[in-house]
Amino acid sequence: MKIYKEGQGKTARNSVAGVIGLFAVVASMRLYEYFVDPTLKFEVGSSIWENWFAVSSWPIDYRFALVAPFLIAVLAFGVWQYNHPRWADFLIDTENELRNKVTWPSRKEHVSSSIVVVVASVLIGAFTFGADLLLSFLRGKIF
């Protein structure tokens, strides 16, 4: 399979592929756990299946038959997204814009902006706390 515009947008495309892969694994695990029912596991043992399976003493878990197609489908969707021209062009353009057109703040600007956010959060929290105390006091006096 040929990769669409190979070498372009590697970071963005790999990040999206990683997120889709992580989603596939976590969702498959949750789906597997959703189907927990010990009565639905059965032993192959001495039955007609004994001749068909070499490892006939192992239990067969039906949940794998339900989860495996889901996992394969989501991973196939991720591969399709990685190579789909419209999606790949969007990710390539996004990465190029973030690298070349965005003006990132300097360390000094970042620190000063963070200090403003922390101070504003503390002031708003103190105001909310004071207003809550005042209203609680007034409610106690009225009722």
C-alpha positions in Angstrom: 0.0 0.0 0.0 1.4 3.4 -1.0 1.3 6.2 1.6 -0.4 9.3 0.4 2.1 12.2 0.3 4.7 10.3 2.2 7.0 12.4 4.3 4.5 15.2 4.7 2.6 15.8 8.0 4.3 12.9 9.8 3.8 14.3 13.3 0.1 15.1 12.8 -0.7 11.9 11.0 1.2 9.7 13.4 -0.5 11.4 16.4 -4.0 10.8 14.9 -3.1 7.2 14.1 -1.8 6.7 17.7 -5.0 8.2 19.2 -7.2 6.0 17.0 -5.1 3.0 17.9 -5.3 3.8 21.6 -9.0 4.3 21.3 -9.4 1.0 19.5 -7.5 -0.9 22.3 -9.3 0.8 25.2 -12.7 0.5 23.5 -12.0 -3.2 22.8 -11.0 -3.8 26.4 -14.2 -2.1 27.7 -16.3 -4.0 25.2 -14.7 -7.3 26.3 -15.4 -6.4 30.0 -19.0 -5.5 29.1 -19.6 -9.1 28.0 -18.6 -10.6 31.3 -20.8 -13.7 31.9 -19.0 -16.8 33.2 -21.8 -19.0 32.0 -21.1 -18.2 28.4 -17.6 -19.7 28.5 -17.7 -23.4 27.7 -15.2 -26.2 27.7 -14.5 -27.9 24.4 -13.4 -31.1 26.2 -15.0 -34.3 25.1 -17.4 -33.3 22.4 -17.7 -33.1 18.7 -15.3 -30.2 18.7 -12.5 -32.3 20.2 -11.4 -33.5 16.8 -11.5 -30.0 15.3 -9.3 -28.3 17.9 -5.8 -29.5 18.8 -6.0 -27.6 22.1 -9.3 -29.1 23.1 -8.8 -28.6 26.8 -8.7 -24.8 26.5 -11.9 -22.9 27.2 -13.4 -21.0 24.3 -14.3 -17.5 25.1 -17.0 -16.1 22.7 -16.1 -12.5 23.7 -13.0 -12.7 21.4 -15.3 -13.4 18.5 -17.2 -10.2 19.2 -14.3 -7.9 20.1 -11.8 -8.9 17.5 -13.9 -7.7 14.5 -14.5 -4.4 16.3 -10.8 -3.9 17.0 -9.9 -4.8 13.4 -12.5 -2.5 12.0 -11.4 0.5 14.1 -7.7 -0.1 13.2 -8.6 -0.4 9.5 -10.5 2.9 9.8 -7.3 4.4 11.3 -5.2 3.2 8.4 -7.9 4.5 5.9 -7.8 7.9 7.7 -4.0 8.0 7.5 -4.1 7.6 3.7 -7.4 9.2 2.8 -6.4 12.3 0.7 -8.9 14.7 2.1 -8.0 13.9 5.8 -4.3 13.6 5.1 -4.3 17.0 3.3 -6.0 18.5 6.3 -3.5 17.1 8.7 -0.5 18.1 6.5 -1.9 21.7 6.3 -2.5 21.8 10.0 1.0 20.7 10.8 2.5 23.2 8.3 0.4 26.0 9.8 1.4 25.2 13.3 5.1 25.1 12.3 5.3 28.1 10.0 2.4 30.5 10.6 1.7 30.4 14.3 3.6 32.9 16.5 4.4 31.1 19.7 4.9 33.2 22.8 8.4 33.5 24.3 9.1 32.1 27.8 8.8 35.5 29.4 5.4 36.1 27.8 4.2 32.6 28.8 5.3 33.1 32.4 3.7 36.5 32.7 0.4 35.3 31.1 0.4 32.3 33.5 0.8 34.6 36.5 -2.1 36.8 35.4 -4.3 33.6 35.0 -3.4 32.3 38.5 -3.9 35.7 40.2 -7.3 36.2 38.4 -8.3 32.7 39.5 -7.4 33.3 43.1 -9.3 36.6 43.1 -12.4 35.2 41.6 -12.3 32.2 44.0 -11.9 34.6 47.0 -14.8 36.8 45.7 -17.0 33.7 45.3 -16.0 32.4 48.7 -16.8 35.8 50.4 -20.1 36.1 48.6 -21.1 32.6 49.6 -20.2 33.4 53.3 -22.2 36.6 53.2 -25.2 35.0 51.6 -25.1 32.1 54.1 -24.9 34.6 57.0 -27.9 36.6 55.6 -29.9 33.4 55.0 -29.2 32.4 58.6 -30.4 35.8 59.9 -33.5 35.9 57.7 -34.7 32.3 58.3 
